[in-house]
Amino acid sequence: MNGHRPLLVSNDPELIDDVLRLAAANAVEIHLATDVESARGRWQVAPLVLVGADVCLALAGAHLMRRRDVVLVAHELAADAWQSAVALGAEHVVSLPEAERWLIDRLADSHEGPARDGRVVAVLGSGAGAGASTFAVTLALAGTSRSLRVLLVDADALGGGLDILLGIEDVPGIRWPDLADTRGRLGAQSLEQALPSYRGLSVLSWGRSGPISVSPESTAAVLDAAVRGFDLVIIDVPRHLDAGAELVVSRAEVAVVVTSNRVRAAAAAARLVEHLRARVGAVRLVLRMDPRGLRDEAVEAALAVPVIARLPVVPTLPARADDGEPPSLNDAYGRACVAVLKEVAGATERAA
């Protein structure tokens, strides 16, 4: 549980009663401050600050340090509510009772600690044997090596399971079939604690039995929790985009297509890139370099997508995966994935 309680700053009895009632619905304890001085000591440490409209201007004039996660709350919003919010540095302005559901969810999020607003990266292969799964695993390991909280998600129910690539298929923890009936809000902290992990990397994979699909509602709940709880969410997406895969792709900021520089693979990548362009803000290519294949400049020009890495062909990778030996970050392949991380994650260095 988070060591600090959300802070409510208000001297409006009706507003105080309403906020305390909403907090009680999620078993969240609130620290109440009725004036500027009593709020000052908890202003920086509270995971969430709710400011009543009755004290907003007084707080704005108190020259408190600017911070995130400040919400202006009122029963009736005045015409200058947003100007007051800007003066205070509030990120949201909400009116009760209309925003009760939103505020309940926001209080629940604060109970877990500050949301991380994780970046979602979808990884897709242009055909069978493209090496997308191995690349996704290595990219995720590169993230953990840089002190990021990373979740690796296996979105391919028929891919055999990413946990096998990491040698953790026998490690206890939930898999996708355990989440098939998930509805509504899923706690980010609860999700992380329930997942198997490898050297700090949390993994949501498919098991070897049970259902081979989950509902879009369940997928959305898992992705929402993932974004709140992790800095980086790497998703291995099947190239055949069903409804669940389409939902995953729609949540990604970046889609990375892994292909080789052979003619047929490049042609398949072109079709996939065309499909992704309308759904993802940024599409990037990673090429597995075959000495007999096309020049990488030719592939990049034909697909009109930047090539951000050239992966060396490592003949021993499949055998090492079969032996449950995770990819290394110390060879040429691993170093290429570390370079990709800087590109797709925007050189994100958010500390845990």
C-alpha positions as CSV (number, residue, x, y, z in Angstrom):
1,M,0.0,0.0,0.0
2,N,1.2,3.5,-0.7
3,G,2.9,5.1,2.3
4,H,1.1,8.5,1.9
5,R,-2.6,9.3,1.7
6,P,-4.3,11.6,-0.9
7,L,-4.7,15.1,0.3
8,L,-8.0,17.1,0.2
9,V,-7.7,20.8,0.8
10,S,-11.1,22.4,1.4
11,N,-13.2,24.1,4.0
12,D,-16.5,23.4,2.3
13,P,-18.4,20.9,4.5
14,E,-20.6,19.6,1.6
15,L,-17.6,19.0,-0.7
16,I,-15.6,17.4,2.1
17,D,-18.4,15.0,2.8
18,D,-18.8,14.0,-0.8
19,V,-15.1,13.4,-1.4
20,L,-14.7,11.4,1.8
21,R,-17.7,9.3,0.7
22,L,-16.2,8.6,-2.7
23,A,-12.8,7.7,-1.1
24,A,-14.6,5.3,1.3
25,A,-16.0,3.5,-1.7
26,N,-12.4,2.4,-2.5
27,A,-11.2,2.0,1.1
28,V,-8.9,5.0,0.5
29,E,-8.0,7.1,3.5
30,I,-7.9,10.9,2.9
31,H,-5.8,13.5,4.8
32,L,-7.9,16.6,5.2
33,A,-6.4,20.1,5.4
34,T,-8.8,23.0,5.8
35,D,-6.3,25.8,5.1
36,V,-3.1,26.6,3.3
37,E,-0.8,26.1,6.3
38,S,-2.1,22.7,7.2
39,A,-1.8,21.6,3.6
40,R,1.8,22.8,3.1
41,G,3.5,19.9,4.9
42,R,1.8,17.2,2.8
43,W,1.7,19.1,-0.5
44,Q,4.7,17.3,-2.1
45,V,4.3,13.8,-0.5
46,A,0.7,13.1,-1.2
47,P,0.1,10.8,-4.3
48,L,-2.9,12.9,-5.2
49,V,-4.1,16.4,-4.2
50,L,-7.7,17.4,-4.4
51,V,-8.3,21.1,-4.0
52,G,-11.7,22.6,-3.3
53,A,-12.8,25.6,-5.4
54,D,-13.2,27.5,-2.1
55,V,-9.5,27.5,-1.3
56,C,-8.0,27.4,-4.8
57,L,-7.1,31.0,-5.1
58,A,-5.6,31.0,-1.6
59,L,-3.4,28.0,-2.5
60,A,-2.4,29.6,-5.8
61,G,-1.2,32.7,-3.9
62,A,0.8,30.6,-1.4
63,H,3.6,29.9,-3.8
64,L,3.7,26.2,-3.3
65,M,6.0,24.1,-5.4
66,R,4.4,23.0,-8.7
67,R,3.6,19.3,-8.8
68,R,1.7,16.7,-10.8
69,D,-1.6,15.0,-9.8
70,V,-3.5,18.1,-8.6
71,V,-7.2,18.2,-9.3
72,L,-9.6,21.1,-8.7
73,V,-13.0,19.9,-7.4
74,A,-16.2,21.8,-7.1
75,H,-20.0,21.3,-7.0
76,E,-20.6,24.1,-9.5
77,L,-17.8,25.3,-11.7
78,A,-17.3,29.0,-11.9
79,A,-16.6,30.7,-15.2
80,D,-13.0,31.3,-14.2
81,A,-12.5,27.7,-12.9
82,W,-9.8,26.9,-15.4
83,Q,-8.0,30.1,-14.9
84,S,-7.8,29.3,-11.2
85,A,-6.7,25.8,-12.0
86,V,-3.9,27.1,-14.2
87,A,-2.8,29.5,-11.5
88,L,-2.6,26.6,-9.1
89,G,-1.0,24.2,-11.5
90,A,-4.0,21.7,-11.4
91,E,-4.1,19.2,-14.3
92,H,-7.9,18.6,-14.1
93,V,-11.1,20.4,-13.2
94,V,-14.0,18.3,-12.1
95,S,-17.6,18.9,-11.0
96,L,-19.6,16.7,-8.6
97,P,-21.7,14.8,-8.9
98,E,-21.1,14.5,-12.7
99,A,-17.5,13.4,-12.3
100,E,-18.0,11.0,-9.4
101,R,-17.1,7.9,-11.4
102,W,-13.9,9.6,-12.7
103,L,-12.9,10.7,-9.2
104,I,-13.5,7.2,-7.7
105,D,-11.2,5.7,-10.3
106,R,-8.6,8.5,-9.7
107,L,-8.6,7.9,-6.0
108,A,-8.2,4.2,-6.6
109,D,-5.2,4.9,-8.8
110,S,-3.6,7.0,-6.1
111,H,-4.0,4.1,-3.7
112,E,-1.4,2.3,-5.9
113,G,1.0,5.2,-6.0
114,P,1.6,7.6,-8.9
115,A,0.6,6.3,-12.3
116,R,3.6,5.8,-14.7
117,D,1.9,6.5,-18.0
118,G,3.9,3.7,-19.6
119,R,4.8,3.7,-23.3
120,V,3.3,0.9,-25.4
121,V,5.5,-0.7,-28.2
122,A,3.9,-3.3,-30.5
123,V,6.3,-5.7,-32.1
124,L,5.2,-7.6,-35.2
125,G,6.9,-10.0,-37.6
126,S,6.3,-9.8,-41.4
127,G,6.1,-13.6,-41.6
128,A,6.8,-16.9,-40.0
129,G,10.3,-17.1,-38.7
130,A,10.9,-13.4,-38.8
131,G,12.2,-13.5,-35.2
132,A,9.7,-11.0,-33.8
133,S,9.3,-12.9,-30.5
134,T,13.0,-13.1,-29.8
135,F,13.4,-9.5,-30.7
136,A,10.5,-8.5,-28.3
137,V,12.0,-10.5,-25.5
138,T,15.5,-9.0,-26.0
139,L,14.0,-5.5,-26.3
140,A,12.2,-6.0,-23.0
141,L,15.4,-7.2,-21.3
142,A,17.2,-4.1,-22.6
143,G,14.5,-2.0,-20.9
144,T,15.0,-3.7,-17.5
145,S,18.8,-3.3,-17.9
146,R,18.2,0.5,-17.9
147,S,16.2,0.4,-14.7
148,L,12.8,0.7,-16.4
149,R,9.8,-1.2,-15.1
150,V,8.9,-3.3,-18.1
151,L,6.0,-5.6,-18.9
152,L,6.4,-8.1,-21.7
153,V,3.0,-9.1,-23.1
154,D,2.5,-12.1,-25.3
155,A,-0.5,-11.4,-27.6
156,D,-0.1,-14.5,-29.7
157,A,-2.2,-17.3,-28.2
158,L,-0.8,-19.8,-30.6
159,G,2.8,-18.7,-30.5
160,G,3.9,-21.2,-27.9
161,G,4.4,-18.8,-25.0
162,L,7.1,-16.1,-24.4
163,D,7.7,-17.5,-21.0
164,I,9.4,-20.5,-22.7
165,L,11.9,-18.1,-24.4
166,L,12.9,-16.9,-20.9
167,G,12.9,-20.4,-19.3
168,I,10.2,-19.4,-16.8
169,E,7.3,-21.6,-18.1
170,D,7.2,-23.4,-14.7
171,V,7.4,-20.2,-12.6
172,P,4.1,-19.7,-10.7
173,G,2.0,-16.7,-11.8
174,I,-1.0,-15.8,-13.8
175,R,-1.3,-16.2,-17.6
176,W,-3.8,-14.8,-20.1
177,P,-6.4,-17.6,-19.4
178,D,-6.5,-16.5,-15.8
179,L,-7.6,-13.0,-17.0
180,A,-10.2,-14.1,-19.5
181,D,-13.2,-13.0,-17.3
182,T,-11.6,-9.7,-16.2
183,R,-14.0,-6.7,-16.4
184,G,-13.8,-3.1,-15.3
185,R,-10.7,-1.8,-13.5
186,L,-7.7,-4.0,-12.8
187,G,-5.3,-2.9,-10.2
188,A,-1.8,-2.2,-11.6
189,Q,-0.1,-3.3,-8.4
190,S,-2.2,-6.4,-8.2
191,L,-1.3,-7.3,-11.8
192,E,2.4,-6.9,-11.3
193,Q,2.4,-8.9,-8.1
194,A,0.5,-11.8,-9.8
195,L,2.7,-12.1,-12.9
196,P,5.8,-14.4,-13.2
197,S,9.0,-12.5,-13.7
198,Y,12.6,-12.9,-14.9
199,R,15.3,-10.7,-13.5
200,G,12.9,-7.9,-12.9
201,L,11.0,-8.3,-16.2
202,S,7.3,-9.0,-15.7
203,V,5.8,-11.4,-18.2
204,L,2.2,-12.0,-19.3
205,S,2.2,-15.0,-21.5
206,W,-0.2,-17.7,-22.7
207,G,-0.3,-21.0,-21.0
208,R,-0.3,-24.4,-22.6
209,S,-4.0,-25.0,-21.9
210,G,-7.2,-23.2,-21.5
211,P,-8.9,-20.6,-23.7
212,I,-7.0,-19.2,-26.7
213,S,-8.7,-15.8,-26.7
214,V,-9.9,-13.2,-24.2
215,S,-12.6,-10.6,-24.7
216,P,-11.8,-7.1,-25.9
217,E,-13.0,-5.8,-22.5
218,S,-10.5,-8.0,-20.6
219,T,-7.7,-7.0,-23.0
220,A,-8.5,-3.3,-22.4
221,A,-8.6,-3.7,-18.6
222,V,-5.1,-5.4,-18.7
223,L,-3.7,-2.7,-21.0
224,D,-5.0,0.0,-18.8
225,A,-3.4,-1.5,-15.7
226,A,-0.2,-2.1,-17.6
227,V,0.1,1.5,-18.7
228,R,-0.5,2.7,-15.1
229,G,2.0,0.3,-13.5
230,F,4.9,0.1,-15.9
231,D,7.3,2.5,-17.7
232,L,7.4,0.4,-20.8
233,V,5.0,-2.2,-22.2
234,I,6.4,-4.4,-25.0
235,I,3.8,-6.5,-26.8
236,D,4.5,-9.3,-29.2
237,V,1.6,-9.1,-31.6
238,P,0.7,-11.9,-34.1
239,R,0.8,-10.8,-37.8
240,H,-2.8,-12.1,-38.3
241,L,-4.6,-9.2,-36.6
242,D,-7.8,-10.4,-34.9
243,A,-10.0,-8.2,-32.8
244,G,-7.7,-8.5,-29.7
245,A,-4.6,-7.8,-31.7
246,E,-6.2,-4.8,-33.4
247,L,-7.0,-3.4,-29.9
248,V,-3.5,-3.9,-28.8
249,V,-2.1,-2.2,-31.9
250,S,-4.5,0.8,-31.4
251,R,-3.0,1.4,-27.9
252,A,0.6,1.5,-29.2
253,E,2.6,4.6,-29.7
254,V,5.1,2.8,-31.9
255,A,4.9,-0.4,-34.0
256,V,8.1,-2.1,-34.8
257,V,8.0,-4.5,-37.8
258,V,10.7,-7.2,-37.8
259,T,11.5,-8.5,-41.2
260,S,14.4,-9.7,-43.3
261,N,15.9,-8.1,-46.3
262,R,14.8,-11.0,-48.5
263,V,12.3,-10.1,-51.3
264,R,9.3,-12.1,-50.1
265,A,9.8,-11.0,-46.5
266,A,10.0,-7.3,-47.7
267,A,6.8,-7.7,-49.7
268,A,5.0,-9.1,-46.7
269,A,6.3,-6.3,-44.6
270,A,4.9,-3.8,-47.1
271,R,1.4,-5.1,-46.6
272,L,1.7,-5.1,-42.9
273,V,3.1,-1.5,-42.8
274,E,0.3,-0.3,-45.0
275,H,-2.2,-1.7,-42.5
276,L,-0.4,-0.3,-39.5
277,R,0.0,3.3,-40.8
278,A,-3.7,4.1,-40.2
279,R,-3.6,2.7,-36.7
280,V,-0.3,3.7,-35.1
281,G,1.4,7.0,-34.8
282,A,4.9,5.7,-35.7
283,V,5.9,2.6,-37.6
284,R,9.6,1.5,-37.7
285,L,11.5,-1.3,-39.4
286,V,14.0,-3.7,-37.9
287,L,15.9,-5.8,-40.5
288,R,17.5,-9.2,-40.0
289,M,20.3,-9.0,-42.4
290,D,20.9,-11.8,-44.9
291,P,24.1,-11.3,-46.9
292,R,22.3,-12.5,-50.0
293,G,19.3,-10.2,-49.5
294,L,18.4,-6.7,-50.7
295,R,20.3,-3.7,-49.5
296,D,18.7,-2.2,-46.4
297,E,18.4,1.2,-48.2
298,A,16.3,-0.5,-50.9
299,V,13.9,-2.0,-48.3
300,E,13.7,1.3,-46.5
301,A,12.9,3.2,-49.7
302,A,10.4,0.6,-50.9
303,L,8.4,0.6,-47.7
304,A,8.9,4.3,-46.9
305,V,9.5,3.4,-43.2
306,P,12.8,4.2,-41.3
307,V,15.1,1.3,-40.6
308,I,16.1,1.7,-37.0
309,A,18.3,-1.4,-36.6
310,R,20.0,-4.1,-38.5
311,L,20.0,-7.4,-36.6
312,P,22.8,-9.9,-37.3
313,V,21.8,-13.4,-38.2
314,V,22.8,-15.5,-35.1
315,P,22.5,-19.2,-36.1
316,T,22.6,-20.4,-32.4
317,L,19.6,-18.3,-31.3
318,P,16.9,-21.0,-31.9
319,A,18.9,-23.7,-30.2
320,R,19.5,-21.4,-27.2
321,A,15.8,-20.6,-27.0
322,D,15.0,-24.3,-27.0
323,D,17.3,-24.8,-24.1
324,G,15.5,-22.0,-22.2
325,E,18.5,-19.7,-22.4
326,P,17.3,-16.1,-22.6
327,P,18.9,-13.8,-25.2
328,S,22.0,-11.9,-24.2
329,L,22.5,-8.2,-24.3
330,N,26.2,-8.5,-24.6
331,D,26.5,-9.8,-28.2
332,A,25.9,-7.9,-31.5
333,Y,22.2,-8.9,-31.5
334,G,21.6,-7.7,-27.9
335,R,23.5,-4.4,-28.5
336,A,21.3,-3.7,-31.5
337,C,18.2,-4.2,-29.3
338,V,19.6,-1.7,-26.8
339,A,20.0,0.8,-29.6
340,V,16.4,0.2,-30.6
341,L,15.2,0.8,-27.1
342,K,16.5,4.4,-27.2
343,E,14.6,5.0,-30.5
344,V,11.2,3.4,-29.7
345,A,11.0,4.5,-26.0
346,G,12.2,8.0,-26.7
347,A,15.3,7.4,-24.7
348,T,13.0,7.2,-21.7
349,E,14.9,7.0,-18.5
350,R,12.1,7.1,-15.9
351,A,13.4,5.7,-12.7
352,A,11.4,3.1,-10.9
